[in-house]
Amino acid sequence: MKFKENGWMHEDLNFAHEILPCEEDGTYIAYTPMFNNMPAPHESQNVEIVFFRSLNYHLNKQFIVGFYAHPYIDRYDRLVEHKLYEKYDWGNVAAAPEHIVYFKNAVEISNEIVLTTNFLPKGKKIGQQGFNYIHYDNVLKILDKATELNPEDNKLKKIKFGFITDKFYKGF
């Protein structure tokens, strides 16, 4: 969790799905400032994974710290009761806890790195608006790197395998 001079930050709850209660429908709600201006529904309806990025101020580097697979993107009010939810009572991404992964070893990302790793489509840089829509192959490249850095993470492996088999069965 991150600490800000005057208290905890809203994003601190994004990966607390194993210690804080989920909503009645079984989803857990996250917040990302990148979706303060929500993407158009027709653009986000086919999003299958939302990667969360964080800046390590000490190293002055950005990292992909985890993801929500099979997400719902909209503005969500937290309805379940918890003391922390009194202050952080809404979010803009939701997923089932079995589709939420926090990396023990984060994946470093920068414009220089994406040029050599194919984390983003060829010729693309990290989006100025805070997010990029990426192709299936780019998602797999990120999941490959995350799996390489986190070889013991069985949930990550299971979700990655699901993406691979889903593509196979859909014939993409």
Backbone as a ProteinNet text record, in pm:
[ID]
protein_1_A
[PRIMARY]
MKFKENGWMHEDLNFAHEILPCEEDGTYIAYTPMFNNMPAPHESQNVEIVFFRSLNYHLNKQFIVGFYAHPYIDRYDRLVEHKLYEKYDWGNVAAAPEHIVYFKNAVEISNEIVLTTNFLPKGKKIGQQGFNYIHYDNVLKILDKATELNPEDNKLKKIKFGFITDKFYKGF
[TERTIARY]
83.2	0	87.7	36.4	111.1	69.9	159.8	128.3	154.7	59.8	71.4	81.4	148.7	172.8	50.4	-62.7	-182.3	-277.4	-231.7	-316.3	-304.8	-389	-390.7	-450.6	-411.5	-462.4	-573.5	-664.2	-779.4	-736.4	-626.1	-580	-528.1	-507.2	-454.5	-545.9	-671.9	-766.5	-773.8	-709.2	-723.8	-692.8	-598.5	-560.4	-581.6	-684.1	-718.2	-833.7	-858.4	-971.1	-963.4	-845.6	-832.9	-852.5	-856.2	-871.6	-993.6	-1051.7	-1170.2	-1289.4	-1410.1	-1527.4	-1556.2	-1610	-1654.2	-1798.9	-1843.2	-1982.4	-2073.5	-2201.3	-2299	-2297.1	-2264.9	-2260.5	-2130.3	-2040.5	-1915.9	-1799.4	-1821.8	-1712.6	-1642.7	-1521.8	-1444.4	-1418.8	-1434.1	-1425.2	-1288.6	-1231	-1102.4	-1124.3	-1020.7	-1023.2	-894.3	-906.9	-791	-821.9	-732.9	-757.7	-759.3	-706.8	-706.3	-847.9	-942.6	-1081.5	-1168	-1107.6	-1189	-1272.7	-1216.3	-1292.1	-1313.4	-1431.2	-1458.6	-1442.9	-1383.7	-1378.8	-1521.3	-1540.6	-1672	-1711.2	-1837.7	-1880.5	-1848	-1862.4	-1833.4	-1683.6	-1598.2	-1454.3	-1411.1	-1482.1	-1439	-1517.5	-1619	-1701.9	-1626.6	-1521.3	-1445.1	-1314.1	-1294.2	-1172.6	-1176.5	-1073.9	-1066.7	-970.3	-892.3	-797.8	-761.1	-752.4	-705.7	-580.8	-468	-342.4	-332.6	-284.4	-265.4	-117.8	-90.3	46.5	69.1	191.3	226.2	366.9	389	520.7	592.7	713.1	798.4	882.5	846.7	914.3	1061.1	1093.2	1231.9	1322.6	1269.9	1347.7	1320.2	1216.7	1170.8	1143.6	1072.8	1036.6	889.5	828	689.8	685.9	585.1	569.6	423.4	400.9	269	266.6	173.1	172.2	69.5	-19.5	-120.9	-228.8	-339	-447.2	-579.5	-684.9	-820.6	-857	-874.1	-915.7	-1068.6	-1123.5	-1268.9	-1338	-1291.4	-1341.4	-1473	-1534.8	-1649	-1599.6	-1620.1	-1569.4	-1687.9	-1703	-1810.4	-1786.1	-1874.5	-1864.3	-1948.5	-1884.6	-1951.2	-1945.3	-2059.5	-2062.9	-2043.1	-1956.6	-1939.6	-2059.3	-2128.3	-2248	-2224.3	-2123.7	-2092.9	-2034.4	-2058.6	-2014.5	-1871	-1791.7	-1658.2	-1612.4	-1538.7	-1495.1	-1418.4	-1328.6	-1253.3	-1343.2	-1454.9	-1544.1	-1623.9	-1619.8	-1684.2	-1611.4	-1479.7	-1399.9	-1384.5	-1361	-1339.4	-1462.1	-1566.6	-1698	-1733.8	-1637.9	-1667.6	-1540.7	-1560.3	-1449.8	-1498.1	-1410.3	-1448.9	-1409.1	-1363	-1332.8	-1373.3	-1437	-1476	-1445.2	-1416.3	-1392.3	-1413.5	-1430.5	-1438.9	-1299.5	-1290	-1158.4	-1069.3	-1128.2	-1044.9	-982.4	-1022.5	-966.1	-876.6	-843.8	-760.3	-624.1	-519.1	-383.2	-295.3	-227.7	-126.5	8.6	99.7	229.3	321.4	378.1	481.9	602	632.8	741.7	680.1	675.4	609.7	688.8	619.3	677.2	710.8	838.2	877.8	828.2	784.3	736.6	780.4	823.9	860.8	849.5	856.2	851.4	968.7	1083.6	1199.2	1176	1118.3	1093.3	990.4	882.9	780.2	831.1	935.2	992.6	1056.9	1109.4	1181.6	1104.7	992.7	921.6	789.6	739.7	606.6	495.1	515.7	408.3	295.3	329.2	231.1	244.2	139.2	149.8	269.5	326.2	445	425	523.8	521.1	442.3	374.1	294.1	377.3	341.3	402.5	295.1	336.8	242.8	151.4	20.9	-79.2	-71.3	-85.8	-85.5	-209.1	-320.3	-442.4	-436.5	-329	-311	-343.4	-399.1	-425.5	-409	-386.4	-376.2	-471.2	-536.1	-603.2	-497.8	-479.9	-376.9	-438	-367.7	-411.4	-383.2	-449.5	-434.2	-287.4	-211.8	-71.2	9.7	-23.3	46.3	12	-114.2	-155.8	-75	-63	13.6	160.2	218.6	358.9	374.5	280.9	286.5	265.6	168.3	144.5	263.8	330.5	451.7	558.7	581.6	683.7	644.5	517.5	471.3	489.2	461.7	478.7	625.8	710	855.3	904.1	853.2	895.6	827.9	715.3	636.2	601.6	703.5	679.6	595.6	584	506.7	360.5	320.9	185.2	89.8	21	-67.4	-192	-242.9	-359.2	-322.8	-207.2	-158.5	-148.4	-89.2	-75.2	-211.6	-306	-439.5	-509.3	-501	-564.1	-495.4	-363.2	-289.4	-330	-337.7	-379.3	-520.4	-607	-743	-745.3	-659.1	-651.6	-602.3	-505.8	-451.7	-556.9	-622.5	-721	-844.9	-883.2	-997.5	-972.2	-852	-817	-820.3	-768.6	-765.1	-906.9	-997.1	-1132.5	-1215.4	-1186.1	-1258.2	-1201.3	-1081.7	-1021.5	-966.3	-914.3	-858.3	-728.5
-118.3	0	124.7	226.7	351.7	444.2	528.5	626.6	764.6	851.8	989.6	1072.8	1184.3	1264	1281.5	1308.7	1335.7	1216.6	1096.7	979.1	878.6	775.8	670.6	723.6	664.7	703.9	609	657.4	581.2	449.5	449.9	331.5	221.8	254.4	155.1	34.1	49.7	-60.3	-151.4	-117	-191.6	-340.1	-374.7	-515.4	-567.5	-514.2	-558.3	-657.9	-716.9	-808.7	-934.3	-965.2	-1083.3	-1050.4	-920.8	-883	-794.8	-737	-652.9	-718.3	-686.3	-752.4	-710.6	-806.5	-783.5	-736.4	-690.8	-649.7	-772.7	-749.1	-856.9	-946.2	-886.8	-964.5	-1042.4	-1034.7	-1110.1	-1036.8	-915.3	-839.6	-754	-715.5	-623.4	-498.9	-383	-256.2	-192.5	-147.3	-76.6	65.6	144.8	282.2	308.8	371.7	421.3	562.1	656.8	792.2	799.7	698.6	697.3	692.3	643.2	635.9	742.7	850	961.3	1017.2	1021.2	1045.3	908.2	855	717.3	698.9	587.3	558.2	535.2	559.1	537.7	390.7	363.2	223	134.5	186.5	103.5	73.3	156.9	131.7	35.1	34.4	-48.2	-178.4	-198.6	-318.2	-448.2	-442.4	-563.5	-573.9	-488.4	-493.8	-620.6	-700	-826	-820.9	-714.4	-703.4	-555.6	-514	-379.4	-396.4	-350.7	-353.3	-224.9	-236.6	-120.7	-86	40.7	91.8	184.1	182.6	266.7	321.7	440.1	503.3	482.5	428.7	418	545.2	636.7	765.9	753.5	654.2	635.3	595.1	511	465.1	549	631.8	710.1	619.4	508.6	412	375.2	339	292.9	141	84.2	-60.7	-97.8	-207.9	-270.3	-357.7	-328.9	-396	-508	-515.9	-619.8	-591.6	-668.6	-650.3	-700.6	-656.6	-708	-770	-902.1	-969.3	-973.5	-975.4	-978.2	-869.8	-744.7	-635.3	-575.6	-504.9	-419.4	-277.3	-191.7	-54.8	40.5	109.3	206.7	273.6	359.1	417.4	331.3	279.3	189.3	245.6	247.7	283.3	155.7	163.9	48.8	45.8	-65.2	-77.4	-162.5	-248	-333.1	-246.9	-286.8	-209.7	-242.8	-140.1	-150.2	-9.3	5.3	138	213.1	145.2	210.3	256.9	187.4	223.1	350.2	396.2	523.2	637.7	629.1	732.1	702.5	577.8	536.4	458.4	531.8	470.5	442.8	459	429.7	390.4	338.3	303.1	300.4	260.1	263	137.7	36.9	-92.6	-199.7	-305.9	-415.2	-548.5	-647.9	-783.8	-881.4	-1006.4	-1111.9	-1131.7	-1157.3	-1174.5	-1279.5	-1383.1	-1485	-1432.9	-1313.4	-1251.8	-1132.4	-1116.6	-1004.2	-1058.4	-1001.6	-1048.2	-927.6	-937.2	-839.2	-908	-848.4	-911.2	-891.8	-999.8	-990.1	-916.5	-947.1	-881.2	-808.6	-677	-595.1	-593.8	-558.2	-551.7	-406.2	-378	-241	-205.1	-79.6	-32.1	112.9	141	276.5	281.1	398.9	408.5	336.8	336.7	264.7	113.7	66	-77.8	-126.4	-49	-96.7	-107.1	-33	-42.5	-177.8	-241.6	-367.9	-491.7	-473.3	-588.1	-621.1	-530.9	-547.1	-549.2	-478.7	-462.2	-377.3	-290.1	-206.9	-233.2	-200.7	-217.9	-140.2	-191.9	-133.2	16.7	95.5	239.9	317.4	249.6	317.5	343.3	451	484.6	478.1	484.8	485.5	605.5	582.8	685.4	805.2	922.5	1046.2	1056	994.5	999	900.4	822.2	730.2	586.3	558.9	420.2	400.3	275.4	234.4	117.5	115.4	-6.2	-86.1	-213.3	-294.2	-421.8	-480.9	-602.9	-724.4	-831.9	-958.8	-1001	-990	-1030.9	-947.2	-818.8	-733.9	-774.2	-808	-856.3	-979.7	-1073.3	-1195.6	-1166.2	-1068.8	-1031.9	-983.9	-902.8	-855.2	-971.2	-1056.9	-1173.3	-1268.8	-1282.6	-1365.7	-1311.3	-1180.7	-1119	-1130.7	-1108.4	-1119.9	-1262.6	-1360.6	-1500.9	-1534.4	-1479.7	-1499.6	-1443.2	-1327.4	-1262.8	-1321.6	-1391.8	-1446.8	-1593.1	-1679.4	-1817.5	-1901	-1858.2	-1934.7	-1890.7	-1789.2	-1734.8	-1817.8	-1910.2	-2001.8	-1933.4	-1831.5	-1759.4	-1686.7	-1625.3	-1559.1	-1659.9	-1776.9	-1879.8	-1925.7	-1943.1	-1989.5	-1887.2	-1760	-1655.6	-1644.8	-1649.7	-1644.7	-1762.5	-1882.3	-1999.7	-1980.3	-1917.9	-1890.3	-1798.5	-1698.4	-1608.6	-1683.4	-1771.7	-1847.4	-1943.2	-2019	-2116.6	-2046.6	-1933.5	-1858.9	-1813	-1763.5	-1720.8	-1840.7	-1952.4	-2072.6	-2115.9	-2118.3	-2166	-2065.2	-1936.7	-1836.2	-1821.6	-1875.7	-1872.5	-1737.3	-1661	-1529.1	-1544.6
0	0	0	-61.3	-71	41.5	81.5	184.2	128.4	146.1	103.7	230.6	226.1	346	434	374.3	454.9	460.8	433.6	451.3	338.3	345.1	244.2	116.2	6.4	-123.9	-167.9	-248.4	-297.1	-361.6	-435.5	-507	-414.6	-287.5	-193.9	-178.5	-208.8	-191.9	-314.2	-423.7	-548.7	-537.1	-454.9	-442.3	-299.7	-234.3	-98.5	-100.8	-214.6	-233	-146.3	-95.7	-10	138	171.6	311.9	339.2	235.2	251.6	181.9	225.8	168.1	24.3	-48.9	-186.3	-184.5	-299.4	-313.4	-311.8	-296.5	-289.8	-414.1	-530.2	-654.4	-671.2	-571.5	-574.8	-638.1	-687.2	-747.1	-643.5	-677	-594.7	-679.4	-617.6	-689.5	-669	-780.2	-778	-828.1	-811.4	-861.6	-937.8	-1053	-1124.7	-1173.9	-1147.3	-1194.8	-1347.2	-1413.6	-1560	-1616	-1536.8	-1580.4	-1515.7	-1466.7	-1418.3	-1532.3	-1651.2	-1773.3	-1834.9	-1815.6	-1855.6	-2006.6	-2046.8	-2190.2	-2241.8	-2368.2	-2427.8	-2414.2	-2381.4	-2364.7	-2484.6	-2606.6	-2723.8	-2735.2	-2674.4	-2677.7	-2568.4	-2458.4	-2345.4	-2330.9	-2412.2	-2396.7	-2423.9	-2501.9	-2533.7	-2456.9	-2357.8	-2277.1	-2191.7	-2203.4	-2128.8	-2010.6	-2001.9	-1891	-1872.6	-1747.6	-1714.3	-1629.5	-1683.8	-1609.2	-1527.6	-1405.2	-1317.7	-1311.7	-1330.4	-1335.6	-1217	-1165.2	-1051.9	-1071.3	-1019.9	-1027.2	-895.4	-901.8	-784.2	-781.3	-691.6	-685.9	-646.1	-563.9	-520	-636.1	-725.1	-840.4	-965.4	-959.1	-1073.3	-1194.3	-1166.6	-1270.2	-1254	-1367.4	-1365.8	-1374.1	-1308.6	-1306.4	-1326.5	-1396.8	-1398.5	-1273.5	-1182.5	-1052.7	-1042.2	-1140	-1137.1	-1239	-1230.1	-1326.5	-1272.8	-1341.4	-1324.9	-1459.9	-1464.1	-1586.4	-1591.2	-1709.8	-1731.6	-1648.8	-1664.3	-1579.7	-1629.5	-1539	-1569.8	-1548	-1646.5	-1638.3	-1636.8	-1526.5	-1507.9	-1373.4	-1330.9	-1197.2	-1103.8	-997.9	-904.9	-763.7	-697	-555.3	-474.9	-375.3	-286.3	-192.3	-190.3	-108	16.3	11.9	126	238.8	361.2	477.8	517.9	535.8	593.3	626.4	733.5	776.7	666.7	596	488.6	374.8	354.6	245.4	275.8	399.4	431.3	360.7	353.2	287.3	138.3	104.9	-33.9	-78.8	-112.1	-131.9	-277.9	-368.7	-509	-583.4	-702.1	-789.1	-932.9	-1025.5	-1166.3	-1245.6	-1175.5	-1236.6	-1135.8	-1183.4	-1093.7	-1161.1	-1077.9	-1128.3	-1013.4	-1048.7	-948.2	-887.7	-757.4	-693.4	-759.8	-817.6	-883.1	-1012.4	-1055.7	-1175.7	-1143.7	-1016.2	-973.3	-931.5	-990.3	-960	-927.9	-814.2	-774.2	-785.6	-861.4	-883.6	-763.8	-715.1	-612.6	-670.9	-796.8	-869.6	-988.8	-978.5	-1079.6	-1209.9	-1318.2	-1451.9	-1482.5	-1500.9	-1533.5	-1672.9	-1687.5	-1817	-1838.3	-1959.1	-2000	-2151.7	-2208.3	-2354.3	-2418.9	-2352.2	-2405.5	-2401.5	-2292.6	-2277.4	-2379.5	-2402.4	-2495.4	-2638.6	-2671.7	-2806.2	-2832.5	-2728.5	-2746.2	-2700.6	-2630.1	-2573.3	-2640.6	-2722.7	-2782.9	-2679.3	-2567.5	-2469.7	-2528.3	-2622	-2691.7	-2841.1	-2918.2	-3063.8	-3119.5	-3226.2	-3287.7	-3312.6	-3268.8	-3288.7	-3185.2	-3093.2	-2990.5	-2866	-2796.6	-2668.3	-2561	-2435.9	-2325	-2342.1	-2334.2	-2361.3	-2269	-2326.1	-2247.4	-2158.4	-2199.2	-2120	-2003.7	-1996.5	-1884.9	-1916	-2033.6	-2068.3	-2217.8	-2254.2	-2394	-2415.5	-2529.7	-2572.5	-2647.1	-2607.7	-2671.5	-2728	-2821.4	-2887.3	-2799.6	-2835.5	-2765.3	-2753.5	-2862.5	-2860.2	-2760.6	-2748.3	-2651.8	-2508.8	-2486.3	-2353.9	-2317.2	-2411.4	-2383.3	-2355	-2423.4	-2396.7	-2252	-2206.4	-2067.4	-1971.1	-2000	-1913.7	-1914.6	-2029.6	-2036.6	-1942.1	-1948.3	-1862.7	-1715.4	-1685.5	-1546.7	-1495.6	-1580.1	-1541.6	-1521.4	-1606.4	-1592	-1458	-1419.5	-1294.5	-1171.5	-1192.2	-1081.5	-1109.5	-1120.7	-1163.7	-1066.8	-943.3	-844.8	-837.3	-912.5	-904.7	-989.7	-926.2	-998	-1052.5	-983.5	-1033.8	-1164.1	-1167.3	-1288.3	-1402.6	-1375.9	-1479.6	-1531.3	-1440.2	-1478.3	-1568	-1532.6	-1613.5	-1749.3	-1749.8	-1877	-1966	-1910.8	-1986.4	-2040.8	-1961.4	-2006.3	-2126.7	-2127.5	-2242.5	-2366.4	-2347.7	-2460.6	-2516.5	-2430.6	-2478.4	-2533.6	-2475.9	-2525.9	-2668.3	-2695.4	-2831.5	-2925.9	-2880.3	-2962.3	-3001.1	-2902.2	-2928.1	-3008.5	-2995.8	-3073.4	-3214.7	-3236.8	-3369	-3410.4	-3314.8	-3346.8	-3421.6
[MASK]
++++++++++++++++++++++++++++++++++++++++++++++++++++++++++++++++++++++++++++++++++++++++++++++++++++++++++++++++++++++++++++++++++++++++++++++++++++++++++++++++++++++++++++

